[in-house]
Amino acid sequence: MTDINEKKENVKMHLKDLRLDLKKMHLAVTEELLIPKPEEVKTLIYKMDKLLKAIESK
């Protein structure tokens, strides 16, 4: 697999993971009226930073 294809797959994986986590958080807020814990938000921010680094790296 080429470096570009590996990068694309890595970004896809990160996006799918983030999307799943955000969907779960959204359901908790809208259906159960639960505010996310600070640790959950920090984890998502960490994952987004990781994704950003993967996108920006050359």
Backbone hydrogen bonds in HBPLUS format (Angstrom, degrees):
<---DONOR---> <-ACCEPTOR-->    atom                        ^
c    i                          cat <-CA-CA->   ^        H-A-AA   ^      H-
h    n   atom  resd res      DA  || num        DHA   H-A  angle D-A-AA Bond
n    s   type  num  typ     dist DA aas  dist angle  dist       angle   num
A0006-GLU N   A0002-THR O   2.94 MM   4  6.22 156.8  2.00 152.8 159.7     1
A0007-LYS N   A0003-ASP O   2.98 MM   4  6.17 155.3  2.04 144.4 150.9     2
A0008-LYS N   A0004-ILE O   2.94 MM   4  6.22 157.9  1.99 149.5 155.3     3
A0009-GLU N   A0005-ASN O   2.95 MM   4  6.17 163.3  1.98 149.6 153.9     4
A0010-ASN N   A0006-GLU O   2.89 MM   4  6.07 154.0  1.96 146.6 154.3     5
A0011-VAL N   A0007-LYS O   2.91 MM   4  6.17 159.8  1.95 151.6 156.5     6
A0012-LYS N   A0008-LYS O   2.89 MM   4  6.13 161.3  1.92 151.7 157.1     7
A0013-MET N   A0009-GLU O   2.93 MM   4  6.11 158.9  1.97 147.0 152.5     8
A0014-HIS N   A0010-ASN O   3.02 MM   4  6.31 161.3  2.05 149.4 154.0     9
A0015-LEU N   A0011-VAL O   2.88 MM   4  6.10 161.4  1.91 153.6 159.0    10
A0016-LYS N   A0012-LYS O   2.89 MM   4  6.10 162.7  1.92 154.4 158.7    11
A0017-ASP N   A0013-MET O   3.04 MM   4  6.21 160.9  2.08 148.4 153.6    12
A0018-LEU N   A0014-HIS O   2.90 MM   4  6.12 165.6  1.92 153.1 157.0    13
A0019-ARG N   A0015-LEU O   2.84 MM   4  5.95 163.0  1.87 150.7 156.0    14
A0020-LEU N   A0016-LYS O   3.01 MM   4  6.18 161.0  2.05 148.0 152.4    15
A0021-ASP N   A0017-ASP O   3.05 MM   4  6.31 166.0  2.07 151.8 155.5    16
A0022-LEU N   A0018-LEU O   2.84 MM   4  6.04 162.0  1.87 155.4 160.7    17
A0023-LYS N   A0019-ARG O   2.88 MM   4  6.04 153.3  1.95 147.9 155.3    18
A0024-LYS N   A0020-LEU O   3.03 MM   4  6.29 161.5  2.07 151.2 155.5    19
A0025-MET N   A0021-ASP O   2.99 MM   4  6.22 159.6  2.03 147.1 153.0    20
A0026-HIS N   A0022-LEU O   2.82 MM   4  5.96 158.2  1.86 147.3 153.6    21
A0027-LEU N   A0023-LYS O   2.93 MM   4  6.16 162.2  1.96 151.7 155.8    22
A0028-ALA N   A0024-LYS O   3.02 MM   4  6.25 156.3  2.08 146.7 153.2    23
A0029-VAL N   A0025-MET O   3.02 MM   4  6.28 154.0  2.08 148.3 155.1    24
A0030-THR N   A0026-HIS O   2.85 MM   4  6.03 172.7  1.86 159.7 161.8    25
A0031-GLU N   A0027-LEU O   2.82 MM   4  5.47 158.9  1.86 141.7 149.0    26
A0032-GLU N   A0028-ALA O   3.20 MM   4  5.00 132.2  2.44 109.2 122.5    27
A0034-LEU N   A0028-ALA O   2.97 MM   6  5.46 177.9  1.97 134.1 134.5    28
A0040-GLU N   A0037-LYS O   2.96 MM   3  5.31 125.0  2.27 107.6 121.4    29
A0041-VAL N   A0037-LYS O   3.21 MM   4  6.62 156.7  2.27 155.1 161.7    30
A0042-LYS N   A0038-PRO O   2.89 MM   4  6.11 162.3  1.92 151.4 156.7    31
A0043-THR N   A0039-GLU O   2.91 MM   4  6.06 150.1  2.00 142.0 150.0    32
A0044-LEU N   A0040-GLU O   3.08 MM   4  6.37 156.8  2.14 144.5 149.9    33
A0045-ILE N   A0041-VAL O   2.93 MM   4  6.22 156.7  1.99 151.4 158.3    34
A0046-TYR N   A0042-LYS O   2.90 MM   4  6.12 155.4  1.96 146.1 152.9    35
A0047-LYS N   A0043-THR O   2.93 MM   4  6.23 155.3  1.99 147.4 154.1    36
A0048-MET N   A0044-LEU O   2.87 MM   4  6.12 153.6  1.94 148.0 155.3    37
A0049-ASP N   A0045-ILE O   2.89 MM   4  6.14 155.7  1.95 149.0 155.7    38
A0050-LYS N   A0046-TYR O   2.94 MM   4  6.19 153.2  2.01 145.8 153.4    39
A0051-LEU N   A0047-LYS O   2.95 MM   4  6.20 153.2  2.02 144.9 151.8    40
A0052-LEU N   A0048-MET O   2.89 MM   4  6.12 160.2  1.93 149.8 155.0    41
A0053-LYS N   A0049-ASP O   2.97 MM   4  6.22 155.6  2.03 147.3 153.4    42
A0054-ALA N   A0050-LYS O   3.02 MM   4  6.29 150.1  2.11 142.0 150.3    43
A0055-ILE N   A0051-LEU O   2.93 MM   4  6.22 150.8  2.01 150.6 158.8    44
A0056-GLU N   A0052-LEU O   2.89 MM   4  6.08 159.2  1.93 150.7 156.5    45
A0057-SER N   A0053-LYS O   2.96 MM   4  5.89 141.7  2.11 143.5 151.6    46
